[in-house]
Structures are given as C-alpha cells and as structure tokens.
Amino acid sequence: MNAIPSANLEDFLSDDAQRKQSFIQEIGGAFENIGFVALSGHFLDQDLVDKLYAEIKKFFALPQATKDGYEIEGIGGQRGYTSFGKEHAKGRKEGDLKEFWHFGQYVEDASNLEEEYPDNISVQELPEFNAVGKQAYKMLEKTAKYVLRALALHLGLEETYFDNFIRNGNSILRPIHYPPIRQEPKNAVRAAAHGDINLITLLMGAHGKGLQVKNHNNEWVDAIARPDQLMINVGDMLSRLTNNKLKSTIHQVVNPPRELWGTSRYSIPFFMHPISQMPLHCLEHCISDENPKQFEDITAGAYLQERLVELGLVKK
C-alpha cells in the first residue's frame, strides 16, 4: 500500500445502515493494512484550527525564558511546555528536533482522576491560548470516540465498548514546533521513527511536509492529508488490545531539504488515551493458532509509565 486511504466520518454518523457499514469496513481495513487513514467529516472546523495554530505560533515565539517558566519538573512533561531536544524516540539517544506543549484532560465528575492527573497550565501572556486549546481538545476527543465506536464494531465488540474507558481518559493534545535548522544535525531528525503509545492519534493538517509512514514492505510513504482531513493512526495500546490485528505503524518526521532548513514546521497531534485502569489484555477473539497471543497482560497506566521512561521523559 503506497497511499493513505480516506474515509468520511459523516458516513458512520448517518442514519443509512449501508453507509455506516461501508465506513466500518473502510477504516477497519485501513487500520489492518497500513495503520493510517485520512478522515474528513470530523467535528473540528477550520476556524477553530486556524485559531489554534495562531495561538501556538504566538506561544512558541515567546522569549525562551518565558517558555521555560512553563516547564514543570516532576510530571514527565504531561502538562505545559517541554523544551527543545528533550524527548527522544525509543532506542535512540539523540533528542528530536522539536519543542512542544501539552494540554491534558478536563476531568468531569471524577475526583479520583482529578487527583491522578496534573493540572493544565495557564499561559498568562496569551489570554485566548487555553480556551482555544480546550475547545480543540474537546472536538478531537469527540471525533475519536466515534472512530473507536466504528472500530469496536469492526472487531466484533459492542459499539460502545471503548466509551467508559475513554471518558475522562488520560488524553493529550500536543502542539509541536520544529524550529528552523541552523546547522547540520548530528544523526537527529525532527521526530525519529516511532510508534505512538496510545489507542489512536488524530493529527490535524500539519503546516509543512515531512510525515512519513512505513508500509508492510518496509517502504517509507509520504502521509499527506487534505486541509479538511485529520490523519488518524493506530497506537501501540490498540495494537496490543487487538493482538496486532490493527497495526501500530512506525512513522517519522524527516528533516526538510536543505533549502527549507530556515523554516519552522508546526504540527498538532491529539493522543487518545484511556483511563489508567483499562486492561490491555489481548482480546480473546483476536487470538488464534495462526495469530497466537503476542503481548503480556498489562494496564494502560502501567504501559504508559514504561514508555515514558523509554522516551526519557520520566526517570525510573
């Protein structure tokens, strides 16, 4: 497969049973074959996307000392600012050529989770920054809920199987800035080859090319969505749950051609995480003689902790 398949969420949301079933087959097939799909018909309108990009560009343009004041020690970068080069891919020592911000969950009616999750950080210099971020977070979370409902049906589960696991889940909205490259990178790229930790990732149209996906033939394929589409991919948690029936595909963000080194790239992924208590035990009907169980039983919270250590964001 050398192109990213497309699907329209409006088909799933329609009252037409045939359109709904077609969407389930399209997204299920895409996630089994390459692990990525370009989704239109979602809940994120262009006006909100434009507002969010405007706000994050203002934030990353703030003086470094101001941004550093929003980097909170001891929480593994789960909220607020993470400075340039601090995160690296699993198995690599070189830090990725990026800085980023994290918006986290806005907990409703769950005091235990309010205690578990760090508080969101308010940017005092930008009065609209946090409100716009929260609005985008909610629309992406809503979109992800219906994508997971379609995948539940594809997997032979009850449609709302994921709903209670993702309500108040530990999801993250991550605006990323890849600054201009000022000198020859020493074995470093903007984001080294990796798989995502979570259930699914929703990426709104990045400002600048560079995202590549590795297909089953170990070939790198450019992942380019239309401005009205979200690029959605399977994360490692969903791959574990389905015993690798749904593929968590390795992807990367490569450095631009030298003539474009002086330009910034911005990208905003939403990482859909469940609550920490969700069991990621392989689903029984995804295990067979042809596809024996590939993963040990673990909870989402324990798995996330393992991966944050591997990424260098949390110390053992």
Secondary structure, DSSP 8 states (H G I E B T S, - for coil): --S--EEEHHHHHSS-HHHHHHHHHHHHHHHHHTSEEEEES-S--HHHHHHHHHHHHHHHTS-HHHHHTT--TTTTT-SEEE-TT----TT--S--S-EEEEB-----S-HHHHHHS------TT-TTHHHHHHHHHHHHHHHHHHHHHHHHHHTTS-TTTTHHHHTT---EE--EEE----S--SS--SEEEE--SSSEEEEEEEESS-EEEE-TTS-EEE----TT-EEEEE-HHHHHHTTTSS----EEE----GGGTTS-EEEEEEEE---TT-B----GGG--SSS---S---BHHHHHHHHHHHTTSS--
